[in-house]
Amino acid sequence: CPKPSMFIIVQNIALYPAEMYENGLSLITSSYRRANPDVNCQQVKSLNYLNSISAKIECVQQGAGEAIMLNSNGNVAECTGDNIFIIRNGVVMTPPLTEGALGGITRHAVFDICAELGIPCVEKVMNRFDVLSADECFLTGTAAEVIAATSLDGRTIGTGSAGPITNRILERFRTLVRE
């Protein structure tokens, strides 16, 4: 590249409407699978998003806010553009990167926030049952920030609203990004 260029756009990003941050969003399980990490390196953020775009179209057609994508083993990898976390018995859990998730910046920030707040946070291989039986569930992403997920495939997750641990993490995240 003989003459590099840089573009910076400063603007507030709102991936989801404000009411979804208050009420949580609904998830579906996509019929599209996340590409296997031994086929496509998920840690390389490229423009190879065809399966994610197809899954996002599928969730919009079903009236959901986001879609969970499973890997070839049927385990939860991530969502179409967000990392997924669940909370059970006070422990925050997210799929390991080996399951096909992207090592997102916000995902990493949640690990740091949990350490700061004294909340255990671990990587764990998950299936749909783990999500459905969770006490709380939330998604993370640069544009999404931290947002509660309150149902999966029409079934309520936890109490059906953003839980106390999700709210603590979201509050701390918002403080950090605005400091």
C-alpha positions in Angstrom: 0.0 0.0 0.0 2.1 2.9 -1.2 -0.2 5.6 0.3 -2.1 4.4 3.4 -5.4 6.1 4.4 -7.2 6.2 7.6 -10.9 7.0 8.2 -12.3 7.7 11.6 -16.1 8.1 12.1 -17.2 9.4 15.4 -20.8 8.7 16.0 -23.0 7.0 18.6 -23.8 3.4 17.5 -27.1 1.9 18.5 -27.4 -1.7 17.2 -30.6 -2.4 19.1 -33.5 0.0 20.1 -33.4 1.4 23.6 -36.5 -0.7 24.7 -34.5 -3.9 24.0 -31.9 -2.8 26.5 -34.7 -2.3 29.0 -36.7 -5.5 28.2 -34.1 -7.8 26.7 -34.1 -9.3 23.3 -35.4 -12.6 22.0 -33.1 -15.2 20.4 -33.6 -18.0 18.0 -31.4 -20.9 17.2 -30.3 -20.5 13.6 -30.3 -23.3 11.1 -27.0 -21.9 9.8 -23.9 -23.2 11.5 -20.8 -21.4 12.4 -17.8 -22.4 10.2 -15.5 -24.8 11.9 -12.3 -23.2 13.4 -10.1 -25.6 11.5 -11.7 -24.5 8.2 -12.0 -20.7 8.9 -10.0 -19.1 11.6 -12.6 -17.2 13.7 -9.9 -14.9 15.2 -9.4 -13.3 11.8 -12.1 -10.6 11.4 -12.7 -10.7 7.7 -15.6 -10.0 5.4 -16.5 -13.7 5.2 -19.9 -13.2 7.0 -22.2 -15.0 4.6 -23.4 -17.6 7.2 -23.9 -14.8 9.8 -25.8 -12.7 7.3 -28.0 -15.6 6.4 -28.6 -16.4 10.1 -29.5 -12.7 10.8 -32.0 -12.7 7.9 -33.5 -15.9 9.4 -33.9 -14.3 12.8 -35.4 -11.1 11.4 -37.9 -13.2 9.4 -38.9 -14.9 12.7 -39.2 -11.6 14.6 -36.2 -12.2 16.9 -33.5 -9.8 17.8 -30.6 -12.1 17.3 -29.7 -15.7 16.4 -27.5 -18.2 18.2 -25.2 -20.1 15.9 -24.1 -23.6 16.7 -20.9 -25.2 15.5 -20.6 -28.5 13.7 -20.8 -30.4 17.0 -24.1 -28.7 17.9 -22.5 -26.6 20.6 -23.1 -22.9 21.0 -20.4 -20.9 19.2 -21.7 -17.3 19.3 -24.5 -15.2 17.8 -24.5 -13.6 14.3 -22.4 -10.7 15.4 -22.3 -10.9 19.2 -20.6 -13.1 21.8 -23.0 -14.9 24.2 -22.8 -15.3 28.0 -25.0 -17.1 30.4 -25.1 -16.9 34.2 -25.8 -19.9 36.4 -25.5 -19.8 40.2 -23.6 -16.6 40.1 -21.0 -17.8 37.6 -20.7 -16.0 34.2 -19.9 -18.4 31.4 -19.2 -18.0 27.7 -18.1 -20.5 25.0 -14.4 -20.9 24.5 -12.9 -19.6 21.3 -12.2 -23.2 20.2 -16.0 -23.5 19.7 -16.0 -21.0 16.9 -16.5 -17.7 18.7 -14.6 -14.5 17.9 -12.4 -13.2 20.7 -14.2 -9.9 20.8 -13.0 -6.7 22.5 -16.2 -6.4 24.5 -16.0 -10.1 25.4 -12.6 -9.5 26.8 -13.8 -6.4 28.7 -16.5 -8.5 30.4 -13.8 -10.9 31.7 -12.0 -7.8 33.2 -15.2 -6.4 34.6 -16.1 -9.7 36.2 -12.7 -9.9 37.8 -13.0 -6.3 39.1 -16.5 -7.0 40.5 -15.5 -10.3 42.0 -17.9 -12.3 39.8 -16.5 -15.7 38.6 -16.2 -15.8 34.8 -15.2 -18.9 32.9 -15.2 -20.4 29.4 -17.4 -23.4 29.1 -18.7 -25.5 26.2 -22.4 -24.9 26.0 -25.4 -26.3 24.3 -28.9 -24.9 23.8 -30.1 -26.5 27.1 -27.4 -24.6 29.0 -28.8 -21.3 27.6 -32.4 -22.3 28.2 -31.7 -23.3 31.8 -29.6 -20.3 32.6 -30.5 -17.8 35.4 -29.5 -14.9 33.0 -28.2 -14.5 29.5 -26.6 -11.5 27.8 -24.8 -10.7 24.5 -21.7 -8.5 24.0 -20.3 -6.7 21.0 -18.8 -3.4 20.0 -22.1 -2.0 18.7 -24.3 -4.1 21.1 -22.3 -3.3 24.2 -23.9 -5.5 26.8 -27.6 -6.5 26.2 -29.8 -9.0 28.1 -31.3 -11.9 26.1 -34.6 -13.0 27.7 -35.9 -15.8 25.5 -34.6 -18.5 23.1 -36.9 -20.1 20.5 -40.0 -18.8 22.3 -38.9 -20.1 25.8 -38.2 -17.7 28.6 -34.6 -17.5 30.0 -34.4 -17.0 33.7 -37.1 -14.5 34.8 -37.6 -13.2 31.3 -35.9 -9.9 32.1 -32.4 -8.5 32.5 -31.0 -10.0 35.7 -29.0 -8.4 38.5 -25.6 -9.6 37.4 -26.2 -8.6 33.8 -27.3 -5.2 35.0 -24.1 -4.8 37.1 -21.9 -5.7 34.2 -23.7 -3.4 31.8 -23.5 -0.5 34.3 -19.8 -1.0 34.8 -19.2 -1.4 31.1 -21.0 1.9 30.3 -19.0 3.7 32.9 -15.7 2.3 31.5 -16.5 3.3 27.9 -17.5 6.8 28.9 -14.5 7.5 31.1 
